[in-house]
Amino acid sequence: MKNSRHGWHWVNILSKLLFSIEPLSSKYDKNAFDCGEPLLNRFLQQQASQLQKRSVSRTYLAIDENKQIAGFYSLSTTQIHRDDSPDHLKQFSAYQPIPAALIGRLAINEAHQGQGVGRYLLAHALATIKRLSDVIGLAVVVIDAKNQDVAAFYKRFGFFAANDSDLRLFLLVKSI
């Protein structure tokens, strides 16, 4: 990725040594995954496969050296309407709605928290979105942060909100 000021290059190099990213499949034990958030655990264990079968979203897994799920993220499309968009997105106002990619969920197994897995999954998601934007129209990446601490994590990588208290965050695809 071209935005080296956020450290993506080093995240990619170091994490490739420790984790592989694979599409969701039944070959890994989803029930062993625990990120400490029951809703995110339940999503991976009970909903992600169904949504993937229906082509609603795609889920990607970070697999550790022991073939365990270290983390995951889900990816789908969405759209942004002018009324919901921050000033940074007004340049797209002639195009309604604005096409966007949604990073729906991102979670890290408790055993791997604080080890850079979240950064690596985010970098993978953004690289995937960038590749897709070369094939289909995608102008913005959207994330709905769970709380202000999670929002602060994403803001370190260039995401922005319409206002300081908003948990819906945006990143222009052209900045990836």
SELUM-28413 format. One line per 10 residues: number of its first residue (from 1); their letters; for each residue y, z, x of C-alpha. Coordinates in steps of 0.1 Angstrom, whole numbers. Example, Ala and Ser with C-alpha at 12.3 -4.5 7.8 and 13.67 -1.06 7.14 Angstrom:
# SELUM-28413
1 = as = -45 78 123  -11 71 137 .
# end
This chain:
# SELUM-28413
1 = mknsrhgwhw = 0 0 0  34 -8 13  51 25 5  42 44 37  69 70 32  46 87 7  17 88 32  -6 64 13  -17 47 45  -31 79 60 .
11 = vnilskllfs = -45 91 27  -65 59 25  -78 61 61  -88 97 61  -103 99 26  -125 68 31  -143 89 57  -150 116 32  -152 100 -3  -162 68 -19 .
21 = ieplsskydk = -147 56 -52  -171 42 -78  -169 33 -114  -183 58 -138  -221 55 -141  -250 76 -152  -263 80 -116  -241 111 -110  -243 145 -127  -212 147 -148 .
31 = nafdcgepll = -223 181 -162  -220 197 -127  -183 188 -126  -159 216 -131  -121 213 -124  -113 246 -141  -98 228 -171  -122 227 -201  -105 197 -217  -107 176 -185 .
41 = nrflqqqasq = -144 187 -180  -152 178 -215  -135 144 -212  -157 135 -182  -189 150 -196  -186 138 -232  -159 112 -238  -154 90 -207  -187 70 -210  -180 63 -247 .
51 = lqkrsvsrty = -145 51 -241  -157 29 -213  -185 14 -235  -158 6 -261  -135 -9 -233  -108 16 -242  -105 29 -206  -122 28 -173  -130 60 -153  -134 60 -115 .
61 = laidenkqia = -152 88 -96  -146 102 -61  -181 108 -47  -185 132 -18  -210 131 11  -235 151 -11  -233 125 -39  -214 149 -61  -184 141 -82  -154 154 -63 .
71 = gfyslsttqi = -128 141 -88  -121 113 -113  -93 94 -130  -92 72 -160  -72 40 -164  -61 20 -194  -32 0 -207  -3 12 -228  32 0 -238  66 16 -236 .
81 = hrddspdhlk = 93 10 -263  130 10 -255  136 42 -274  110 60 -253  121 47 -219  143 63 -193  173 45 -178  153 32 -149  134 10 -173  163 -5 -191 .
91 = qfsayqpipa = 160 -36 -169  129 -45 -190  147 -39 -223  147 -76 -232  109 -75 -231  96 -54 -260  74 -36 -256  72 -31 -218  36 -36 -205  23 -6 -186 .
101 = aligrlaine = -8 10 -171  -17 45 -181  -34 69 -157  -48 89 -185  -66 117 -167  -70 128 -131  -90 159 -122  -105 174 -90  -136 195 -89  -127 231 -80 .
111 = ahqgqgvgry = -148 229 -48  -126 200 -36  -92 211 -47  -66 212 -19  -85 186 2  -65 155 -6  -88 141 -32  -60 140 -58  -38 119 -34  -67 96 -27 .
121 = llahalatik = -76 91 -63  -39 84 -71  -37 60 -42  -68 42 -55  -54 41 -90  -21 26 -79  -38 1 -57  -60 -10 -86  -29 -13 -109  -11 -33 -82 .
131 = rlsdviglav = -40 -58 -80  -41 -60 -118  -4 -67 -119  -10 -99 -99  -33 -111 -128  -17 -97 -159  17 -84 -169  22 -48 -159  57 -35 -151  53 3 -152 .
141 = vvidaknqdv = 27 30 -144  27 59 -169  13 94 -165  15 122 -190  15 153 -168  -2 185 -182  26 208 -171  56 210 -147  34 218 -117  13 187 -122 .
151 = aafykrfgff = 46 167 -128  59 180 -95  27 166 -78  33 131 -92  71 132 -85  63 137 -47  49 101 -49  79 85 -65  72 91 -102  102 99 -123 .
161 = aandsdlrlf = 109 113 -158  135 104 -184  148 140 -180  139 171 -160  118 187 -187  99 156 -197  62 155 -188  59 117 -193  63 102 -159  69 66 -148 .
171 = llvksi = 66 45 -117  77 8 -114  48 -13 -103  71 -33 -80  75 -1 -60  38 2 -52 .
# end
